Each structure stands twice: as C-alpha cells, then as structure tokens.
Amino acid sequence: MDNKLFTPGPLNTKLSVKEAMLHDMGSRDTEFLSGVKEIREELLNLARVTIEEGYDTVLMQGSGTFGVEAVISSVIPRDGHLLLITNGAYGDRIGDMAKAYNIKATTLSYKENIVPPQEDVEEALKNDGSITHIAIIHCETTTGIFNNIEQVGKIARKYNKIYIVDAMSSFGAVPIDFKGFGIDFLISSSNKCIEGVPGFSFVIFKVTALEGCKDYARTVSLNLYGQWAYMKNTDQFRFTPPIQVILAFQKAIQELKAEGGIEKRSERYQQNYRLLIEGTEKIGLRTYLKKRDQGYIITSFLFPEHPNFDFTKFYEKLHQRGQVIYQGKLSDTNCFRIGNIGQLYPADIEKLVFEIQEVFEDMDVTF
Ligand SMILES: *Cc1c(COP(=O)(O)O)cnc(C)c1O
C-alpha cells in the first residue's frame, strides 16, 4: 500500500486516474487531442467562464512554477511594472522571476501570518501610476493562509490593472468567482486539488489580456501567447506533451465531477480540516496562523516545545507508519505542515491523528 500523503502535492490519486496512464499514444492521436479539448472546456467550466464571454485556457508542460513563470515572463511588456503582494515563499518566487527577467517590480511584503491589507494595495497604486500588473497568491501554501483575492481584485479593477492570481493549491477545491473577482490570469497545476498527477500547469485567462502580448515573451518554451496560438485551433502542444499525465488529468476531472464538483470537494477537504484541528487540539498541538486566516488546504503547526521533540525523528516515525507529513517553510518559526487535499477522507485524518499521538508517546513528548 502506498503511503498517505498529507502534503501540498504531489498527492494521493485515485486508482482510475493512475490507470488512465496505461497507454502509449502519439501527440497527434485523435483520442489524445479530444482529451485536451475536453480538459480545456472543463477547466473553463470549473472557473465558470466561457469562450463566448471572452475567456480561454492554455496548458503548459512542467510543474506549477513553469505556469507561473510562463505568465510572468509572457504578459508583462518591457516597460511594464509589476506590483507583487507576498506573504510567503511562493509569492517571493514570483519576485525571483521578475528579477530574472528584469521586470520592474514593487513588492508589498508581509510576514507569513498576515493577510495583506487591501488598503496598502490601493495606496501603492495611488502612489505610482506606472504600475501595470498585480500578482498575488490565493492560498499561500507556505502557511496555508487564504489571501483576500476578491478585495484585491476589486482594487485591480478600479485602477484598471492586469490581475494575476496564483491559485495553484486552491483551484478545484475553493470556489473562485473568476469574473466577479476581476481575474485576468489564474494559474494552477495538474497535481493539486484536481487530483491528477504532476506534469503540467494550466492558465485560465481573459482573452483580451493575452491578445496584445504576442511580442512580450522572454523565452521560447514558456511563451504563453505562442502556446495559446498553437493550441487554440489544434488542441496540440508546440513541444512534446506529457501524454500520460494529460490522460490522467482528463480522468481526474471526470472524477471531480462525479464527486459533485468544486462544492463537494471543498466540503470533503473542509471536513478533513475540521477533524485535523479537533484531533490535534486534543493532543495539544498549536497552529501557526489565527483560525480566521487559516484555509482548509494545508495547516502549519508549531513544533511542540518539549525537549524530546525532534522533527526528523517525528517525521521518520510517522513515515514508518505510512503517514507522510511535510516540513515547514517559514522564515523564522519552526513548523511542520499537514495537508488535507488529494485522496484523503475523514478516516485517513483520524488515523493520522491517532498515529501522531502514538509517535509522541513513543518519543516521550508530553504537553
Ligand atoms: C505548489 C505551488 C506552486 C508550484 O509549485 P511546483 O513545485 O512548481 O508545482 C506555486 N504556487 C503555489 C501557491 C503552490 O502551492
């Protein structure tokens, strides 16, 4: 039996999703191309937008970061100016990209337990009329915090800025009102809440926001406009597509629909989250974030203060019991993380909580 992955991805997937990969196909195979077509339509359905309303989607080889980088390096003109809002490692990674491509960026940087106040965003836009784009992370997976993409989107619209949202770890499990929030580009990947296997990312976007970007790309392989222009009419990739990953994703979307769509998946993850919090509170563990800011995707827990606690040992002992948790990623606080996403059900969370308790007893860590 495979381990249970309480991580932010890759995640446990359904057997049917893994089985969908048991094929060899060429990249022009009609069955494959109809799979790509279906995926592109279903992604728009999940975002509750349509081609007719002026939205489209493009798939990009590589993990989620490649999708984010495709957007950052393809949609901001040479004289553009990015306002980056960050409160964690994934936001900071966008800053690294802007730097690598010499994109002018103003950064609003916050501590990892702070939801960036929308007033600051408005003030930054008022102070500098040269800003053209705004980028923010929805669920900052560093901590599991949910950022206020709706309020920031309102401001982006008020000031007529292009709005980029990294919804990598939330899309498919957290309802996002694409149109209502005024999103221009949203990025997510195959191996998070849609529960496919890793290998590509996708960008959902407003067509008018990408149309003018033909000459902005700083790379060949991550050229979002180029990929879209090619895929739009043919459903083909410019370069070798991850065939099996895409077949798995097609199945994963069918499974998401069978589960009852975003609403039901969201309910399952929320139930996982509640059980996790109840169980770990009983043990005596404390969370890093305030409850009101904490999302239900992944939770950061403070290390117990007991001298016998050693994260590596704790991790190893849980691993031996088939439970894989995730290390922390905070700049100044010792934490570990537990995710609720993927093929995890309430019984899996209860088992994890039980095993954590046993491991603490074993390590003589008391609260
Ligand atoms: C997972 C994730 C990414 C992408 O990470 P990859 O390792 O490239 O898949 C980007 N942003 C957020 C918020 C994420 O959770």
The ligand as a Gaussian input file, in Angstrom:
#p B3LYP/6-31G(d) Opt

LIG

0 1
 C        2.540000      24.075000      -5.461000
 C        2.546000      25.532000      -5.657000
 C        3.240000      26.136000      -6.727000
 C        4.007000      25.352000      -7.756000
 O        4.967000      24.529000      -7.251000
 P        5.576000      23.381000      -8.167000
 O        6.507000      22.693000      -7.231000
 O        6.254000      24.020000      -9.306000
 O        4.448000      22.532000      -8.625000
 C        3.130000      27.500000      -6.888000
 N        2.403000      28.250000      -6.045000
 C        1.728000      27.711000      -5.012000
 C        0.924000      28.606000      -4.134000
 C        1.784000      26.345000      -4.780000
 O        1.107000      25.801000      -3.752000

